[in-house]
Amino acid sequence: MAKIITCNTNGIRAAARKGFFAWLQQEQADVVCIQETKAQVHQLEDPVFTPNGYHCYYNDAVKKGYSGTALYSREKPVKVTTSLGWDPADSEGRYLQADYKGLSVISLYLPSGCSSDE
């Protein structure tokens, strides 16, 4: 059985400074789903954000410093999907799906409840 971990980093760059990628290597997970990356793909060019042994996929929000999902996988997926065809999920980078033979893994970042009608 695959070891799949999901976590909210509350900012992937801050998590990197706090040792997230050392933890990732120690865990030896097959798939890691990350929510709330709070970074644009172009801000993740440092090699630390493409850890050895993993295929890395990011889905960032249009709004800088907001939301976003990522997925690290030891096995290369057959297909990666970053869109549900529904806003605001798509523009906020809230969905990332990796399909493998016989298995789909989704990194989904749901917004918290709020007091407004929206």
C-alpha positions as CSV (number, residue, x, y, z in Angstrom):
1,M,0.0,0.0,0.0
2,A,1.2,3.5,-0.8
3,K,2.1,5.9,2.0
4,I,0.2,9.1,1.3
5,I,0.5,12.2,3.5
6,T,-1.4,15.4,3.3
7,C,-0.5,18.6,5.1
8,N,-1.3,22.3,5.2
9,T,2.0,24.2,5.1
10,N,0.6,27.7,5.6
11,G,3.2,28.8,3.0
12,I,5.6,26.4,1.3
13,R,8.5,28.9,1.5
14,A,8.1,29.3,5.2
15,A,7.8,25.6,5.6
16,A,11.0,25.1,3.7
17,R,12.8,27.5,6.2
18,K,11.4,25.4,9.1
19,G,12.7,22.1,7.8
20,F,9.8,20.7,5.8
21,F,12.0,19.2,3.1
22,A,14.3,17.5,5.5
23,W,11.1,16.0,7.1
24,L,9.9,15.0,3.7
25,Q,13.0,13.0,2.9
26,Q,12.8,11.4,6.4
27,E,9.2,10.3,5.9
28,Q,9.8,8.5,2.6
29,A,6.2,9.0,1.5
30,D,5.1,7.8,-1.9
31,V,2.8,10.8,-2.3
32,V,2.6,14.1,-0.4
33,C,-0.3,16.5,-0.9
34,I,0.2,20.0,0.2
35,Q,-2.4,22.7,0.7
36,E,-1.9,26.5,1.2
37,T,1.4,26.8,-0.6
38,K,0.9,30.6,-0.8
39,A,3.4,30.9,-3.7
40,Q,3.5,31.4,-7.4
41,V,5.3,28.7,-9.4
42,H,8.0,31.2,-10.6
43,Q,8.8,31.8,-6.9
44,L,9.7,28.2,-6.4
45,E,12.7,27.9,-8.8
46,D,15.1,27.1,-5.9
47,P,16.0,23.4,-6.2
48,V,14.7,22.8,-2.6
49,F,11.2,23.0,-4.1
50,T,11.9,20.0,-6.4
51,P,13.1,17.4,-3.8
52,N,15.3,14.5,-5.1
53,G,13.3,11.4,-5.8
54,Y,10.0,13.2,-6.4
55,H,8.0,14.5,-9.3
56,C,6.6,17.9,-8.3
57,Y,3.4,19.6,-9.3
58,Y,2.2,23.0,-8.2
59,N,-1.1,24.7,-8.8
60,D,-0.9,28.4,-7.7
61,A,-3.6,31.0,-7.2
62,V,-3.9,34.0,-9.5
63,K,-3.7,36.2,-6.3
64,K,-0.1,36.3,-5.0
65,G,0.6,34.9,-1.6
66,Y,-2.8,33.1,-1.4
67,S,-4.1,29.5,-1.3
68,G,-2.4,27.0,-3.8
69,T,-1.8,23.3,-3.8
70,A,1.1,21.0,-4.5
71,L,1.8,17.3,-4.9
72,Y,5.0,15.4,-4.7
73,S,5.1,11.9,-6.0
74,R,7.8,9.2,-6.2
75,E,6.0,7.6,-9.3
76,K,5.3,9.8,-12.3
77,P,1.5,10.1,-12.7
78,V,-0.2,9.1,-16.0
79,K,-2.1,12.4,-15.9
80,V,-2.2,15.6,-13.8
81,T,-5.3,17.8,-13.6
82,T,-5.3,21.3,-12.1
83,S,-8.8,22.4,-12.9
84,L,-12.3,21.5,-11.9
85,G,-13.8,23.9,-14.4
86,W,-15.3,25.9,-11.5
87,D,-14.3,29.2,-10.1
88,P,-13.2,30.2,-7.5
89,A,-11.5,26.8,-7.0
90,D,-9.6,27.1,-10.3
91,S,-8.4,30.7,-9.9
92,E,-7.3,30.0,-6.3
93,G,-5.3,26.9,-7.2
94,R,-7.3,24.7,-4.8
95,Y,-7.3,21.5,-6.8
96,L,-4.5,19.2,-8.0
97,Q,-5.2,15.6,-9.1
98,A,-2.6,13.0,-10.0
99,D,-3.9,9.8,-11.8
100,Y,-2.0,6.6,-11.6
101,K,-2.9,3.1,-12.9
102,G,-5.8,2.2,-10.6
103,L,-5.5,5.2,-8.3
104,S,-6.2,8.9,-8.2
105,V,-4.8,11.2,-5.5
106,I,-6.2,14.7,-5.0
107,S,-4.7,17.6,-3.1
108,L,-7.7,19.7,-2.3
109,Y,-7.7,22.9,-0.3
110,L,-11.2,23.8,0.9
111,P,-11.9,27.3,2.1
112,S,-12.9,27.7,5.7
113,G,-16.4,28.7,6.6
114,C,-17.2,32.4,6.8
115,S,-20.0,34.6,8.1
116,S,-20.8,36.2,4.7
117,D,-23.4,34.9,2.2
118,E,-20.6,34.1,-0.2
